[in-house]
Amino acid sequence: MVFFQKHGVNEKDLFRFFSLKNYQFPFHFHRAYELIYINNGRLSVSIGKKEYILEQNDLAFIFSNQMHEFKTIDFSDITITLFSPELIGDFYMNYKGMIPDDNILHLDRYIDFNELNSIYSKKSFLYSICDKLVKQKSFIPVKQSAQTKVLYKMLLYIEQNYSNVCTLKNVAEHLNYDYPYLSKLFVQQMDMTFTEYLNNYRISQACYMLKNSNLSIGEIASNCGYNNLRTFHRNFRRITNMSPKEYQKLD
């Protein structure tokens, strides 16, 4: 994922945050913890099978490898924070293999992430969020079916190959599964076809590049796996209800 790769979390980069406006991203997962904080506007956040509507000062705490997506409702100004589980080691070890029954918290004051300029302020903030979560929510063991594990492998393949030729046939060959089985499983788990998801994923990447790079629209289309510019424009308008140039000009 472009902005997760660009702002990736590893041993050297334990804590990264960045702001996004009027953005959406399809279902995905990653090892890092993720906070989605609403500065302004409204955001639909789906975590697993649950959907939440977040407003100003609401925060979603996404756990490691927890499937989630988010979509803007009319307008949204959000801050995404990605951080390594090791940064809150005590919490991570105590709740490893568990998830909250409700990932949403409401904060009573505005958070200026630029003020978190030392390892101590970052840890203090993160542990305060953990404290709220533990006091307000219950935790349940993670349950992953065999089908869910296969789905995760399919999504990981898309993440690693969306910029190139990426078809369900490729995935079936890579994972050594039958094409019809994967096609049916994907629709059952995601409520959309493999191709629909792939296009949503690619266009979400394109949206980020349009706002955060100096690449031309043609270069962005190519980087997102579209060899035909007309196909890129058609899919972009279908998913965002606007052209790439119109999206680029949005505040």
C-alpha positions in Angstrom: 0.0 0.0 0.0 1.6 3.2 -1.1 0.9 5.4 1.9 1.5 2.6 4.3 4.7 1.8 2.5 5.7 5.4 2.4 4.9 5.9 6.0 5.8 2.3 6.9 6.5 1.1 10.3 9.6 -1.1 11.2 12.2 -1.2 13.9 13.7 2.1 12.8 10.4 3.9 12.3 8.3 3.0 15.3 5.7 5.8 15.1 4.4 7.7 12.0 1.4 9.9 11.5 0.0 11.7 8.4 -3.1 13.6 7.5 -5.6 12.8 4.8 -8.6 14.7 3.5 -11.7 13.2 1.7 -9.9 9.8 1.5 -11.0 6.2 1.4 -9.2 2.9 1.4 -10.6 -0.6 0.9 -10.3 -3.5 3.3 -6.7 -4.2 4.2 -4.6 -5.3 7.2 -1.0 -4.9 8.5 1.1 -5.9 11.5 1.3 -2.3 12.8 -1.3 -0.9 15.1 -3.3 1.9 13.5 -5.2 4.9 15.0 -7.7 6.8 12.8 -8.5 10.1 14.4 -11.2 12.5 13.1 -10.0 16.1 13.1 -13.2 17.2 11.3 -16.0 15.8 9.2 -17.4 12.3 9.2 -15.9 8.9 8.3 -17.4 5.4 7.9 -15.0 2.8 9.3 -15.6 -0.9 8.9 -13.6 -3.2 11.2 -14.2 -6.9 10.5 -18.0 -7.1 10.1 -18.8 -4.0 12.1 -19.4 -0.6 10.7 -19.0 2.7 12.7 -19.7 6.3 11.9 -16.9 8.5 13.3 -17.2 12.3 13.9 -14.9 15.0 15.3 -12.6 13.7 18.1 -13.6 10.1 17.6 -10.7 7.6 17.3 -10.6 4.1 15.9 -7.9 1.8 17.4 -7.1 -0.9 14.8 -5.3 -3.9 16.2 -2.5 -5.9 14.5 -3.7 -7.8 11.4 -7.3 -6.6 12.0 -9.2 -6.2 8.7 -10.5 -2.7 8.2 -11.5 -0.1 5.6 -12.7 3.5 5.8 -14.7 5.9 3.6 -15.4 9.6 3.7 -18.9 10.8 4.3 -19.3 14.1 2.4 -16.1 15.5 4.0 -13.4 14.2 6.3 -10.1 15.5 7.7 -8.3 12.6 9.5 -5.0 11.7 11.0 -3.7 8.2 10.5 -1.1 7.0 13.0 0.8 3.7 12.5 3.1 2.4 15.2 4.9 -0.8 16.0 3.3 -3.1 18.6 6.7 -3.1 20.4 6.2 0.6 21.2 3.5 -0.4 23.7 5.1 -3.7 24.6 3.3 -4.4 27.9 -0.1 -3.8 26.4 0.8 -5.8 23.3 2.0 -8.9 25.3 -1.1 -8.7 27.6 -3.6 -8.6 24.8 -1.8 -10.5 22.1 -4.2 -12.7 20.2 -7.2 -10.6 21.4 -9.3 -7.8 20.0 -11.7 -5.3 21.6 -15.4 -5.9 21.2 -15.6 -2.2 20.1 -12.6 -0.4 18.6 -14.0 3.2 18.9 -13.2 5.8 21.5 -14.3 9.4 21.9 -11.6 11.7 23.1 -12.6 14.8 25.2 -10.0 17.1 23.6 -8.4 17.8 20.3 -5.1 15.9 19.7 -2.2 17.8 18.0 0.0 15.0 16.9 2.8 17.5 16.1 3.2 17.9 19.9 4.3 14.2 20.2 7.9 15.0 19.4 9.7 12.7 21.8 9.6 9.0 22.5 8.2 9.8 25.9 5.4 11.9 24.7 4.5 9.3 22.1 4.5 6.4 24.6 2.5 8.5 27.1 -0.1 9.3 24.5 -0.4 5.7 23.3 -0.6 4.2 26.8 -3.3 6.8 27.7 -5.3 5.5 24.7 -4.6 1.9 25.8 -5.8 2.8 29.3 -9.1 4.2 28.0 -9.6 1.1 25.8 -9.0 -1.3 28.7 -11.3 0.6 31.0 -14.2 1.0 28.5 -14.1 -2.1 26.4 -14.1 -5.9 26.7 -11.6 -8.1 24.9 -12.3 -11.3 23.0 -10.0 -13.9 21.4 -9.2 -13.6 17.7 -10.9 -16.3 15.7 -9.7 -17.0 12.1 -11.4 -19.6 10.0 -9.5 -21.4 7.2 -11.4 -19.3 4.7 -10.2 -16.1 6.4 -6.6 -17.2 6.3 -6.9 -17.8 2.5 -8.5 -14.4 2.1 -5.6 -12.7 3.9 -3.2 -14.4 1.5 -5.2 -13.1 -1.5 -5.2 -9.5 -0.1 -1.5 -9.7 0.6 -0.9 -10.8 -3.0 -2.9 -7.8 -4.3 -0.9 -5.4 -2.0 2.4 -6.8 -3.4 1.3 -7.0 -7.1 -1.4 -4.4 -7.8 1.0 -2.2 -9.8 1.6 -5.1 -12.3 -0.6 -7.6 -14.0 -2.7 -8.9 -11.2 -5.6 -11.4 -11.9 -7.4 -14.0 -10.0 -5.8 -16.6 -12.2 -2.4 -15.3 -11.0 -3.5 -15.6 -7.4 -4.9 -19.1 -7.9 -1.6 -20.2 -9.4 0.5 -18.5 -6.7 -1.5 -20.0 -3.8 -2.1 -23.3 -5.6 -5.9 -23.1 -5.2 -8.7 -23.7 -7.7 -9.9 -20.5 -9.5 -13.6 -21.2 -8.9 -13.0 -21.8 -5.2 -11.1 -18.5 -4.8 -13.7 -16.6 -6.8 -16.6 -17.8 -4.7 -14.7 -17.3 -1.4 -13.7 -13.7 -2.3 -17.3 -12.7 -3.0 -18.6 -14.4 0.1 -16.0 -12.7 2.4 -15.8 -9.3 0.7 -19.3 -8.8 -0.9 -17.6 -7.9 -4.1 -15.7 -9.6 -6.9 -11.9 -9.8 -7.0 -11.8 -7.4 -10.0 -14.0 -4.9 -8.2 -11.8 -4.9 -5.1 -8.6 -4.7 -7.2 -9.9 -1.6 -9.0 -10.9 0.0 -5.7 -7.5 -0.7 -4.3 -5.7 0.7 -7.3 -7.9 3.9 -7.4 -7.3 4.4 -3.7 -3.6 4.3 -4.3 -4.0 6.7 -7.2 -5.9 9.2 -5.0 -3.0 9.3 -2.6 -0.5 9.8 -5.4 -2.6 12.6 -6.9 -2.3 14.5 -3.7 1.2 13.6 -2.6 3.4 13.3 -5.6 4.5 15.3 -8.7 3.8 12.4 -11.0 1.7 13.0 -14.1 -1.8 11.4 -14.3 -0.4 9.0 -16.9 2.5 8.0 -14.7 0.1 7.5 -11.7 -2.1 5.3 -13.9 0.8 3.2 -14.9 2.1 2.9 -11.3 -1.3 1.7 -10.2 -1.4 -1.1 -12.8 -3.4 0.6 -15.6 -1.7 0.3 -19.0 -4.7 2.0 -20.7 -5.3 5.6 -19.6 -8.9 5.5 -20.7 -9.6 2.5 -18.5 -8.0 4.3 -15.6 -10.2 7.4 -16.1 -13.3 5.3 -16.4 -12.6 3.4 -13.2 -11.6 6.5 -11.4 -14.8 8.3 -12.2 -16.9 5.3 -11.4 -15.4 4.9 -7.9 -14.9 8.6 -6.9 -17.6 10.3 -9.0 -15.0 12.7 -10.4 -12.1 12.8 -12.7 -8.5 12.6 -11.5 -7.9 16.3 -12.2 -11.0 17.2 -10.3 -9.9 15.1 -7.3 -6.4 16.6 -7.5 -7.9 20.1 -7.1 -9.9 19.3 -4.0 -8.8 21.0 -0.8 
